[in-house]
Amino acid sequence: MMHSKPTWKFPEESQGVEGMGFDHPALTIFSGDRNTTLFRECLQNSLDAGVKGNEVTVEIKLEQLSAELFDPESLIEALNSSCKSDWNNDSGRSQFKEAIKLFKQRTIPTLSITDVNTIGAADEKTQGRKISPWQTMVKSSGFSQKFDGSLGSYGLGKHACFNVGPSRTVLYSTCYLNQSGGYSRRFLGRTILITHFKKNEQQHSYNGYLGNDCQALADDEIPQQFMMDTPGTKILIPGYRVHDIESEENWELRALNVAAENFFFAIIHGKLGLIIGENLVLTKDSIIEGGECWELIKSERTRNYIRIASETPKATTYIEGIGDIELRISVVNDDSISDRRALALVRSPGLKIADDPKSLGPVNRSMPKDWNPFVAIIACTPRKDEIDWMLKECEAPCHDSIALDHIRTAMNIQKHKDAAKIFKEFRSWIYDNIKEYAAPNRITVMPDTPVLKRLGLFIEDDIQGERLKLSDLRPVDRAPRESIYSNNNQNSDEPTEIDSEDGEENFIPLDEESNGGTRPGTDVSEGKTKVIMKKRYETEAIFVPIYDENGKKLTHKLRAHFTLPARLKDEELIFEFLSIGEDEKGYRPTIRFIECKDVSLRSKQNIFYVPKSLCEENKRLSVDISLNEAIGTSTFNLRHIIQTKGEGRL
């Protein structure tokens, strides 16, 4: 049979059919970082279609194809009609005009993404289904036939490909092993424009198909340039922008970094390999430190993940609904490291689902700030004939977060409860095992910005003991008069010599050169010192909430009224701000900034300095304190420290 020339067709619709504007819902989901979502979704689909036991290989290249292959006249006609349609807007008209110019050229820059060692997309209806996997891929939205542990299930990922070209056009070609034992091939193009009208005012669909009267071309009908010779799937995107508006890097580096960042685990474990452009080959050998692609990876966090991805797991477990879980972790005893909490959740067969705290809701379980910096990977793999249904149900459409809020079976109360129970067990196992390696050999008291937020592990809190948040502290309208910090010599003016076994006071210095105070909750500061200083005094501070101009209570801010000590000479006056737990221990919130109408104050960690020039008899001072966490119904205390001259410094 001779090859056929595919043509575009936009089905006619009756006037009563709902129209579609430029902002197609499924496209909007992936309109953020378009290149990231493009490569992420395509590689994820290739992994889902992989043949078990074989490495999936994906070739990504840019080629110039003759415009005649795309039936440019018919497409330009539809683009012109879309520009004139009342369903369009200024953004759509501008983009479609760019597409018209593109298809008037002789050749079209086209990005092709081709996978091998995959099963392809069969155009055969099996198991009593009326829709084949091929039809699901090219003619559906919000529907998927992926089951049994696949990464995709929403049926939306395919739309990421339409966002990176001005005409919103994608061509599909596949080869698969048919039920007779031979190879079958299919080809179809699809464009997503808007509802538009031809000259006769007939309404036409926003969906257009490049084929034979909206149907796929089969086998020998397919033009040679689009033909697949071996099982797999090819996606072609005409008009792909070689130069990214948002960055200066070329498309090859964009593809490499997206692949490394999101699929490092699959690559390291030999489940995915990539050929990008003419010269880049991304494999388990080239991606590791010292490999030819190592220096091209921009993210230091990704490099850290790659370093430990091939190591033997430090802890393993099994949780029904998730599968086998492995923890790989590397801990560094260095407080100067900026990336202190790198924690990636990886779903089989190797896609990183989450390690970004952005756009995730409130969480409960925190990892204390004085834990040592660590890099950790949590890899989850369902067992044979099982499904990791909890992760699948709770995964976002963009495959970038896990949360109970994502469960689509919201009316299934029992399933929601079951998922919540699994979440609880999962997050506890993660916390306890990371603690085994990262926690220092001392009691920890101050929680940091929640790290498990990156995994979306947030449900009701049942944490007690050493992990404490301000929102967990008991309410009281003023600081306690008696606390563990009260001393029996508050009225004494006699200096006390401090020369402890460690030579240190439990105090965080404000000096910029000192490293003290980087570990809230410790009993000592770094380095030995001998100082002469007076006792710490309770200030009888009163704390009140602050409201905005609309009468809304501010969640991270409060006002403290307190009395300053009088007649200071050469001393420095330092105030230490504490939250008091039900165990009567002091915990150190972190002050973001502090404001006072009388004077400019400087602060660091949970302390601030007050100039001695303000210290007059019975003078009351008011300061507004902003914290880095919600205040809730916490109990606070404020005490001052009068430091005199002495050896060394605190």
Residue pairs with C-beta under 8 A, 6 or more apart in sequence:
1 219
1 220
1 221
2 220
3 220
3 221
3 222
3 223
3 224
4 212
4 217
4 221
4 222
4 223
5 71
5 223
6 71
6 187
6 189
6 210
6 211
6 212
6 217
6 223
7 71
7 74
7 210
7 211
7 212
8 71
8 74
8 75
8 78
8 189
8 191
8 208
8 209
8 210
9 74
9 208
9 209
9 211
9 213
9 214
10 78
10 193
10 196
10 204
10 205
10 206
10 207
10 208
11 204
11 205
11 207
11 214
12 202
12 203
12 204
12 205
13 195
13 203
13 204
13 205
14 203
15 203
17 203
19 87
19 194
19 195
19 203
19 206
20 87
20 194
20 195
20 206
21 87
21 88
21 89
21 92
21 194
21 195
22 87
22 88
22 89
22 91
22 92
22 95
22 194
23 89
24 159
24 192
24 206
26 141
26 142
26 156
26 159
27 159
27 162
27 163
27 168
27 192
29 156
29 159
29 397
29 398
30 37
30 38
30 41
30 156
30 157
30 159
30 160
30 163
30 398
31 163
33 246
34 160
34 163
34 164
35 164
35 244
35 251
35 254
35 255
35 258
36 258
37 160
37 163
37 398
38 160
38 161
38 163
38 164
39 60
39 254
39 255
39 258
39 259
40 160
40 258
40 262
40 399
41 157
41 158
41 160
41 161
41 399
42 58
42 113
42 160
42 161
42 235
43 58
43 258
43 259
43 262
43 263
43 272
43 274
44 151
44 152
44 157
44 351
44 399
45 152
45 157
45 158
45 233
46 56
46 58
46 115
46 118
46 233
46 272
47 56
47 151
47 263
47 266
47 271
47 272
47 349
47 350
47 351
48 146
48 150
48 151
48 152
49 56
49 115
49 118
49 119
49 120
49 121
49 232
49 233
50 56
50 117
50 118
50 119
50 271
50 349
51 117
51 118
51 119
54 117
55 117
55 270
55 271
55 272
55 273
56 115
56 116
56 117
56 118
56 271
56 272
56 273
57 115
57 116
57 117
57 272
57 273
57 274
57 275
58 113
58 114
58 115
58 272
58 273
58 274
58 275
59 112
59 113
59 114
59 115
59 116
59 274
59 275
60 111
60 112
60 113
60 114
60 255
60 274
60 275
60 276
60 277
61 111
61 112
61 275
61 276
61 277
61 278
62 109
62 110
62 111
62 112
62 240
62 242
62 251
62 277
63 109
63 110
63 112
64 107
64 108
64 109
64 110
65 107
65 108
65 110
65 225
65 236
65 238
66 106
66 107
66 108
67 103
67 104
67 105
67 106
67 107
67 108
69 223
69 225
69 226
70 103
70 108
70 169
70 189
70 210
70 238
71 210
72 103
72 104
75 103
75 167
75 169
75 191
75 208
75 210
76 100
76 103
76 104
78 191
78 193
78 196
78 204
78 208
79 96
79 99
79 100
79 103
79 167
79 193
80 100
81 196
81 197
81 198
81 204
82 88
82 92
82 96
82 193
82 194
82 196
83 92
83 93
83 96
83 97
83 100
84 196
84 197
85 194
85 195
85 196
85 197
87 194
87 195
87 196
87 206
88 96
88 194
88 196
92 194
95 166
95 168
96 166
96 167
96 193
98 166
99 165
99 166
99 167
99 168
99 169
99 239
102 108
102 166
102 167
102 238
102 239
103 167
103 238
103 239
108 238
108 239
109 238
109 239
109 240
109 242
110 236
110 237
110 238
110 239
110 240
111 164
111 236
111 237
111 240
111 251
112 234
112 235
112 236
112 237
113 234
113 235
113 237
114 228
114 232
114 233
114 234
114 235
115 232
115 233
115 234
116 230
116 231
116 232
117 231
117 232
118 231
118 232
118 233
119 176
119 177
119 231
120 174
120 175
120 176
120 177
120 228
120 231
120 232
120 233
121 132
121 133
121 134
121 136
121 137
121 172
121 174
121 176
121 186
121 233
122 132
122 133
122 134
122 176
122 177
122 178
122 184
123 132
123 133
123 134
123 135
123 174
123 176
123 184
123 186
123 216
123 218
124 132
124 178
124 179
124 184
125 131
125 132
126 132
129 145
131 140
131 143
131 145
133 145
134 174
134 186
134 216
136 143
136 144
136 145
136 155
137 158
137 172
137 233
138 172
138 188
138 190
138 216
139 190
139 209
140 155
141 155
141 156
141 159
142 154
142 155
142 156
143 155
144 152
144 153
144 154
144 155
146 152
146 153
147 153
147 387
148 387
149 348
149 382
149 386
149 387
149 388
149 392
151 347
151 349
151 351
151 399
152 399
153 392
153 395
154 397
156 397
157 397
157 399
159 192
161 170
161 235
161 237
162 168
162 169
162 170
162 191
162 192
164 237
164 240
164 241
165 237
165 238
165 239
165 240
165 241
166 239
167 191
167 238
167 239
168 191
168 192
168 193
169 189
169 190
169 191
169 210
169 237
169 238
169 239
170 189
170 190
170 191
170 235
170 236
170 237
171 187
171 188
171 189
171 190
171 210
171 226
171 235
171 236
171 237
171 238
172 186
172 187
172 188
172 189
172 190
172 233
172 234
172 235
172 236
173 185
173 186
173 187
173 222
173 226
173 227
173 228
173 233
173 234
173 236
174 185
174 186
174 187
174 228
174 232
174 233
174 234
175 183
175 184
175 185
175 228
175 229
175 230
175 231
175 232
175 233
176 183
176 184
176 185
176 231
177 183
177 184
177 231
178 184
183 231
184 218
184 219
185 218
185 219
185 222
185 227
185 228
186 216
186 217
186 218
186 222
187 211
187 216
187 217
187 218
187 221
187 222
187 223
187 226
187 227
188 209
188 210
188 211
188 215
188 216
188 217
189 209
189 210
189 211
190 207
190 208
190 209
190 210
191 207
191 208
191 210
192 206
192 207
193 206
193 208
194 206
195 203
195 204
195 205
195 206
196 203
196 204
196 206
197 203
197 204
198 204
209 215
211 217
212 221
226 234
226 236
228 234
240 251
242 250
242 251
243 250
243 251
244 251
244 254
247 254
249 257
251 277
252 276
252 277
252 279
252 280
253 296
255 274
255 276
256 274
256 276
256 280
256 282
256 293
256 296
256 297
257 296
257 297
257 298
257 299
257 302
259 267
259 272
259 274
259 276
259 282
260 267
260 282
260 287
260 293
260 297
260 299
260 302
260 306
261 297
261 299
261 302
261 352
262 351
262 352
263 272
263 350
263 351
263 352
264 287
264 302
264 305
264 306
264 309
264 352
265 305
265 309
265 344
265 346
265 350
265 351
265 352
265 377
265 379
266 272
266 349
266 350
266 351
267 273
267 274
267 282
267 283
267 284
267 287
267 350
268 284
268 287
268 288
268 306
268 309
268 310
269 284
269 309
269 310
269 350
270 284
271 349
271 350
272 349
272 350
273 281
273 282
273 283
273 284
274 280
274 281
274 282
274 283
275 281
275 282
276 282
280 293
280 296
281 292
281 293
282 293
284 310
285 291
286 292
286 293
286 294
287 293
287 294
287 297
287 306
288 294
288 306
288 310
289 303
289 306
289 307
294 303
297 303
297 306
300 339
301 339
301 342
301 355
301 375
304 330
304 339
304 342
304 375
305 342
305 344
305 352
305 375
305 377
307 330
307 375
308 328
308 329
308 330
308 375
308 376
308 377
309 328
309 377
311 328
311 330
312 328
313 326
313 327
313 328
313 379
314 327
314 328
314 329
314 433
314 437
315 326
315 327
315 433
315 436
316 324
316 325
316 326
316 327
317 324
317 325
317 429
318 324
318 325
318 383
319 325
319 422
319 425
319 426
319 429
320 386
320 422
321 388
321 389
321 390
321 391
321 418
321 419
321 422
322 380
322 382
322 388
322 390
322 391
322 422
322 426
323 348
323 380
323 381
323 382
323 383
323 386
323 388
324 380
324 381
324 382
324 383
325 378
325 379
325 380
325 426
325 429
326 377
326 378
326 379
326 381
327 376
327 377
327 378
327 430
327 433
327 434
328 376
328 377
328 379
329 374
329 375
329 376
329 377
329 433
329 434
329 437
329 438
330 374
330 375
330 376
331 372
331 373
331 374
331 437
331 438
332 372
332 373
332 374
333 372
334 372
334 373
335 373
335 515
335 518
335 519
337 373
339 373
340 373
340 374
340 448
341 367
341 373
341 374
341 448
341 451
341 454
342 355
342 374
342 375
342 376
343 355
343 374
343 375
343 376
343 377
343 378
343 434
343 451
343 452
343 454
343 455
344 352
344 354
344 355
344 376
344 377
344 378
345 352
345 353
345 354
345 355
345 378
345 380
345 402
345 454
345 455
346 352
346 353
346 377
346 378
346 379
346 380
347 353
347 380
347 388
347 391
347 395
348 379
348 380
348 381
348 382
348 388
351 399
353 391
353 395
353 399
353 400
353 401
353 402
354 360
354 400
354 401
354 402
354 454
354 455
354 456
355 454
355 455
356 400
356 401
356 454
357 449
357 450
357 453
357 454
359 401
360 401
360 403
360 453
360 454
360 456
360 458
361 403
361 405
361 456
361 458
362 458
363 450
363 452
363 453
363 456
363 457
363 458
364 450
364 458
364 459
364 460
364 461
364 463
365 427
365 428
365 431
365 450
365 452
365 457
365 461
365 463
365 467
366 447
366 448
366 449
366 450
366 451
366 452
366 467
366 469
367 431
367 434
367 435
367 438
367 447
367 448
367 450
367 451
367 452
368 439
368 444
368 445
368 446
368 447
368 448
368 466
368 467
368 521
369 446
369 447
369 448
369 519
369 520
369 521
370 440
370 442
370 444
370 446
370 519
370 520
370 521
370 522
371 434
371 435
371 438
371 439
371 440
371 444
371 448
372 438
372 439
372 440
373 438
374 434
374 437
374 438
376 434
378 430
378 455
380 388
380 391
381 388
382 388
390 418
390 419
390 422
390 423
390 426
391 402
393 406
393 407
393 408
393 409
393 415
393 419
394 402
394 403
394 404
394 406
394 407
394 419
394 423
394 456
395 401
395 402
395 406
396 402
396 403
396 406
401 456
402 455
402 456
402 457
403 456
403 458
404 416
404 419
404 420
404 423
404 458
404 459
407 415
407 416
407 419
409 415
409 416
410 416
420 459
420 460
423 457
423 459
424 459
424 462
426 457
427 452
427 455
427 457
430 452
430 455
430 457
431 452
440 519
442 522
442 523
443 466
443 521
444 466
444 467
444 521
445 466
445 468
445 520
445 521
445 581
445 585
445 587
445 588
446 468
446 520
446 521
446 587
446 588
446 589
447 467
447 468
447 469
449 628
449 629
452 458
461 472
463 472
468 581
468 587
469 629
469 632
470 579
470 589
470 627
470 629
470 630
470 631
470 632
470 634
471 629
471 630
471 631
471 632
471 633
471 634
472 632
473 579
473 580
473 581
473 582
473 587
473 632
473 633
473 634
473 635
474 582
474 633
474 635
475 633
475 634
475 635
476 635
477 542
477 543
478 541
478 542
478 543
479 538
479 540
479 541
479 542
479 543
479 580
479 635
479 636
479 637
479 638
480 580
480 584
480 635
480 637
481 538
481 540
483 538
483 580
483 584
483 586
483 637
484 584
484 585
484 586
485 536
485 538
485 578
485 586
485 637
485 639
486 538
487 535
487 536
489 535
490 535
490 537
490 538
492 535
493 534
494 534
495 532
495 533
495 534
495 644
496 533
496 534
496 535
497 532
498 505
498 530
498 531
498 532
498 533
499 530
502 524
502 528
503 528
503 529
503 530
504 524
504 525
504 527
504 528
504 529
504 650
505 524
505 525
505 531
505 533
505 650
506 523
506 524
506 525
507 516
507 525
507 574
507 576
507 607
507 641
507 650
508 516
508 517
508 520
508 525
508 588
508 604
508 605
508 606
508 607
509 516
509 517
509 525
509 649
509 650
510 574
510 602
510 603
510 604
510 607
510 609
511 649
514 525
514 526
514 527
514 649
515 526
516 525
516 526
516 527
516 650
517 525
517 604
517 605
517 607
520 587
520 588
520 590
520 605
520 606
521 587
521 588
525 650
528 648
529 647
529 648
529 649
529 650
530 646
530 647
530 648
531 643
531 646
531 647
531 648
531 649
531 650
532 644
532 645
532 646
532 647
533 641
533 642
533 643
533 644
533 646
533 650
534 571
534 641
534 642
534 643
534 644
536 576
536 639
536 640
536 641
537 565
537 639
537 640
537 641
537 642
538 637
538 638
538 639
539 562
539 563
539 575
539 638
539 639
539 640
540 562
540 563
541 560
541 561
541 562
541 636
541 637
541 638
542 560
542 561
542 562
543 558
543 559
543 560
543 561
543 636
544 558
544 559
544 561
545 553
545 554
545 558
545 559
545 631
546 553
546 554
546 557
546 558
546 559
546 624
547 553
547 554
548 554
555 630
555 631
556 592
556 626
556 627
556 628
556 629
556 630
556 631
557 624
557 625
557 626
557 627
557 631
558 624
558 625
558 627
558 631
558 636
559 622
559 623
559 624
559 625
560 577
560 622
560 623
560 625
560 636
560 638
561 620
561 621
561 622
562 575
562 620
562 621
562 638
563 618
563 619
563 620
563 621
564 573
564 610
564 614
564 615
564 616
564 619
564 620
564 621
565 573
565 615
565 640
565 642
566 615
566 616
566 617
566 618
566 619
567 615
567 617
568 612
568 615
568 642
569 612
570 644
570 645
571 612
571 642
571 643
571 644
572 609
572 612
572 642
572 643
573 609
573 610
573 611
573 612
573 615
573 640
573 641
573 642
574 607
574 608
574 609
574 610
574 640
574 641
574 642
574 643
575 607
575 608
575 609
575 610
575 638
575 639
575 640
575 641
576 606
576 607
576 638
576 639
576 640
576 641
577 588
577 589
577 591
577 606
577 607
577 608
577 625
577 636
577 637
577 638
578 586
578 587
578 588
578 589
578 606
578 636
578 637
578 638
578 639
579 586
579 587
579 588
579 589
579 634
579 635
579 636
579 637
580 586
580 587
580 635
580 636
580 637
581 587
586 637
588 605
588 606
589 606
589 627
589 628
589 629
590 605
590 606
590 627
590 628
590 629
591 603
591 604
591 605
591 606
591 607
591 608
591 625
591 626
591 627
592 626
592 627
592 628
593 603
593 626
594 601
594 603
594 608
594 623
594 624
594 625
594 626
595 601
595 623
595 624
595 626
596 621
596 622
596 623
596 624
597 622
598 614
598 621
599 610
599 611
599 614
601 608
601 609
601 610
601 623
602 608
602 609
603 609
608 623
610 621
610 640
614 621
643 650
